[in-house]
Amino acid sequence: MTDSHLPTPNLTPLRVAAYGLVVLVGTWYLLGELTDVLRPLLLAVFLGYVLLPWYNRLRLHLPVPLALGLLAGGTSLVLVGIAAVVTTSLVDLSLQLPELQMKLGTKIHALGEWLHSLPTVGAYFDTKQPLEQRLAEEMTQGAKRLVGVAALALPEALAAGLYLLFLLMEAGKFPVRVRRIYVRDRAEQILDVFGRINAAVISYLKAKVTSSLCLALPAGMVLMFFGVKFAILWAVLTFVCNFIPYVGSVVAYSLPVGFAFLMLDDWQTAVVLGVLLFALHATSASFIEPMLLGRAVGLSPIVILAALSVWGVRWGLPGMFLAVPLTMVVKIVLEHVDLTRSVSRLIMDDGK
């Protein structure tokens, strides 16, 4: 019996796994190295999905250069304005840290005494440094990090606005170029994939923008009514965090409510505020978002959590903002590749 009669091992799955690992490692490295370019570019792409229908309407009534200038220029001004307001609010917040530290020290002094009496928890606080001083220092460091993040958001908003201008200019030319480069069947296949991506992302973003506005605007008005400082900052935070599943709602609720408990002298008023904001978040999560989103996402909850972790580690808050739409794009692409179609079905949410 010769070796020619021995069964030949199937190395195809091993090759696919090796190629996939190489692609993942290379992509992870490039995402880190090209963050300053890719992150505002992707933000501009998804803004383009939101604005493209408006651009198509403006082109029917205005010359293309004027329509581009109005839409892209107005969007850039809005982005820069929001970034400037958020940055100013965070700077003002950092300037008020001494006052906040005093109020924090007063409010938690009794809590610190109680914690010291607990045998399991008191060991952590059994140091020469008072509890209120340690928490105040941690709060100061957190505020400084927020100011640093906001300072980076302003130039990123400008870059996203510039990318958006060119993306809108080239949007209508893409199908023509694909048909000119590829043969007819291949071109139609590519355009079909992009068409499905466009439909899925537009549907998701349209519903998510609407639901986020329906939550952020009432939340901001409630905070203003109760006299909580930086209400616009908390409203913007609520809007952005609503794009981040699960984790975003917790952050968007806990930060303004915690700040209100710290700043308002009447704790009963702060409790009423907390209950109202909780009712707004619960209404949005239970009724508004399911009604608007439906099954637009089509991803398993565990996949969404994994995507949040991966993109959050690589790109921070903007990465978590982009995690769901980017994963939707990856799922659609995987559906059109024979070797990865089973992976696409694995990460889908079939509703069962």
Secondary structure, 3 states (H helix, E strand, C coil): CCHHHCCCCCCHHHHHHHHHHHHHHHHHHHHHHCHHHHHHHHHHHHHHHHHHHHHHHHHHHCCHHHHHHHHHHHHHHHHHHHHHHHHHHHHHHHHCHHHHHHHHHHHHHHHHHHHHCCHHHHHHHCCCCCHHHHHHHHHHHHHHHHHHHHHHHHHHHHHHHHHHHHHHHHHCCHHHHHHHHCCHHHHHHHHHHHHHHHHHHHHHHHHHHHHHHHHHHHHHHHHHHCCCCCHHHHHHHHHHHCCCCCHHHHHHHHHHHHHHHHHCCCHHHHHHHHHHHHHHHHHHHHHHHHHHHCCCCCECHHHHHHHHHHHHHHHHHHHHHHHHHHHHHHHHHHHCCHHHHHHHHHCECCCC
